[in-house]
């Protein structure tokens, strides 16, 4: 009897133990992509497309990436849907009264801009790992992504001033959590944004066959805009007052708006054309 | 027909009658005697007897296994006497953990539901009917026709999923009790503590509800038919403004703002001025006949609640047939439930069929059996946010325009759809849900005391729904989009287990040992086809194939698997000392290899003090049992793919905005007309180190029963601590997209007390009563959480303070301290931006002279002080009356509704309708009001989280009141029935709520589907 038990039950238990793990390995997540696939050169263009896509697909008319809602702090006006009750938190920004830091519109734009930046950094992380042989467009695509990264940081810095710069790709969770919004001074922050646009300027072609990609001139224009903001120094940590105007930065503005730099582009005949809604403008 | 009778009294009459048991079954062989005489009669095959007796004699009926009964002979000549089973409740069998135990032997905290009382509530979902009957079990639901409910046992145990595990005939499932036929249920046991539940280890942390369905009883053929029809009514309505009142409130809002009220865009015209003291005074309000310039939409005074609500009708029919013989037992039932909800066009119906069979083969050595039920439910649910839509719709808008079409907002009216039109557009969006649930089992009994049982269980459900989007035609919300989405979802869950039990008895030592293994697997799949643009806008035409516009397809699948090994030893010494040990080892596919398995032990002990020598012979003590238990149970209710880093592709939709986070982009600038290139995004960060969440629970209990079970009850105290709570932690903001991650990082504690007491008695006159009450209370506290999770307010604290040390869901806010009555009040108070006479004053808690974000504190705790219920059951001869009250005391509710009844600019959309309380708002002429003055621009930010919105949600409800009458046998027999009972009942008849509660229903304080009052007439028939 004991022998039967030993010869049947023990192997049975052993079989049970190994098949248990197999039973529990179940299936890989369905409809999802393994990260290893994203290291292949064939997927670089897809990652880049996704980084552009988020600027449209994460858009929210109530808290827009075009910043029209937040510009009510200065010159724009939010006429509201049907009265002063509508868009209440923006009305508070407009009249600068009753602003509460837990209002939804303040954290919302912060989160969405960092969401957009994280997708850009995902593309940059994978691009940086490629070699020029396997992916010849590496520098150009990196330039496009750094253009987008500069754009994201620019919007954040102009709105919040003291922001976290996610200007290194491929950070771990611990490294993210160690970042602070005071690691750059005000001027260093603008410089960091300018470096992204400078790389873009250096590596983008003058003409792009895909209309959705920025050209060298676009990078130059944005670089000039960055230097314009950088020139008006706000060095006093206690206030937002302009402490000085830096001539070298202003010189950079002149340099990057020279007609020879902005080839293929010219000024509009009427300044108003920049703001007209009709399609031809 | 007549049988033995001896001593005949020459001057007496012949008394006849029938002896039945509690379910109406005739009893054969009962002995009927006249008290004081020696002779008697025995009931025949129809349970009938005939005996000589005269008026004033007392008939005594007795039968083995039943308690004796007596009946005084009156003027009637035929009697129906009911005998009750004399099985002590201690002998009652309780289903726990793959096995059956005697109630007397239980060492864990197990509550048994009284099925008779519960079925009187005529609820579709048996869980709703248990509400308030089991101490420690908190059930919340709304009035929706399907009756879906949320069940919580012993507080909130975890931060992810708090639903208990249901075991139906041994097959586990996580919910959906409203999809099955509650009338098929024989017993329900609730396993509350660790030692009783830990045998279900891996999924038992939130408690286990064990349900068994009915089976045939040996030797009888029973046919039962139950029918009932009821009407449901809306008992309390939200008090909203009518057209004239709205005009008045709006005038006041404009005046308070110093604006000209005649600039309003809703068509109100005011004739107003100033009185002698210089106060603004309204003389007359008029309105143009038509609200629009075309003259199609007449101004109206619409009561949107009455337009969209109706009296509901609830019908239930159940037929069951059961029979049993020495070798087989069979149960078959058919059930139909239909509930026309009180919101127009909403309804729910369910058809169920069940067949349970068991065969005894080879003299009982082999048992082969199955349980199988097939259920089909279908429902039209109320459209999302419907009640709020009804509150907000302007009363001056009519339902129809002059052409008979639905009227919508025109001109400056806020862009909201006509509620009745919404219902009409939703009425075809019915879903149909099929569920098969059952199991097959084989039980081998090779030696005495040894049982080996193999079970295979299946729970397969399938839901199909066609969601039609009809064009919106009314007013300025018109939208020509028309679309049809066909959705198909499947859930397959199967279970297989093998359990061996061996019972032993050696002298005074008795016990059983059980070992087993179980596999569980779930596979789900869903698909949807969406297409726009249909030529004919009707359900007959709008199938995706017929659409000619944009199309989208989606579909996915997931699932998980579990492996378990378990064992239990029960030991009983001399019927006095009880010990039980359980061990369970579980593995889940949701965890990575390193932490896949976990072990859950438990131990419990009991001492039947009532069996001790010093108490055994005390007549009035039936039993006193002291029990203690300690054990661990697990929880792994997280996403099936929680441990993986996920990258997905999401094409997205073409319009921008709305946050689809799609990955496709028109990079080449083609401007449409072709498929766009698409990429990838990250959805989640993986964590291969996640592991089981464990709840450790200690329970102390005392059960008692006195005076031959006339007085009975129990007292429990428990402490449970859940550690390694699985939390989906959102990444910090700068980490961006897809940075949330599942981690084990929370600890929560619950402790509480439960007490239940019952008293019953029966008198010879035929009057009997059974009163039982229960009360329970728990306290909950979050002990540990990662700092980032505690700070972002997901589990409480509103992102202002960390919720650690407070109950789950507690909130932080300002303290609203009355209204500023004068400028002096404003000046004497700390600086508060937006303060003015008529505005809410907020307390300066830190005394720094400024009302700032630092002046917030804990203001809301969702935990009730205690919950209670009591049931009173009275019987007199053929009548029975039952009353069940349920209450929750000392609980706070946050009334979001108050933002719309008390504040003119409480929402960030202007000009919606509001509550009538606004008419009593503060004005210099109405200075004693507690409601702030109407304001068009909430500069004082009165929408902020504050004690203004916190109210006392305590309530006591008369859940069910039922009066029943058993027709006398003479009438019943004329139609060949064994039993015929008619009853009338009322559900949710009365609600007693706190005076400071301003909402509609404290149980359902905001915009949930209203809980109706239902009046039912019903019939129970037995053949």
Interface residues (C-beta under 8 A of the other chain):
Chain A: X16 X20 X21 X23 X24 X25 X26 X27 X28 X29 X30 X31 X32 X33 X34 X35 X37 X38 X43 X45 X46 X47 X48 X49 X50 X51 X52 X53 X54 X56 X57 X58 X59 X60 X61 X81 X82 X83 X84 X85 X86 X87 X88 X89 X91 X92 X97 X98 X100 X101 X102 X107 X110 X111 X114 X115 X116 X117 X118 X119 X121 X122 X164 X166 X173 X176 X177 X179 X209 X210 X211 X212 X213
Chain B: X265 X412 X414 X415 X517 X519 X521 X556 X557 X558 X559 X560 X561 X562 X563 X587 X588 X589 X593 X596 X640 X641 X644 X645 X646 X647 X648 X649 X652 X656 X657 X658 X659 X660 X661 X662 X663 X664 X665 X666 X667 X668 X669 X677 X678 X679 X680 X681 X682 X683 X685 X731 X732 X733 X734 X735 X736 X737 X738 X739 X741 X798 X799 X800 X833 X834 X853 X904 X905 X907 X908 X909 X910 X911 X936 X937 X938 X939 X940 X941 X943 X944
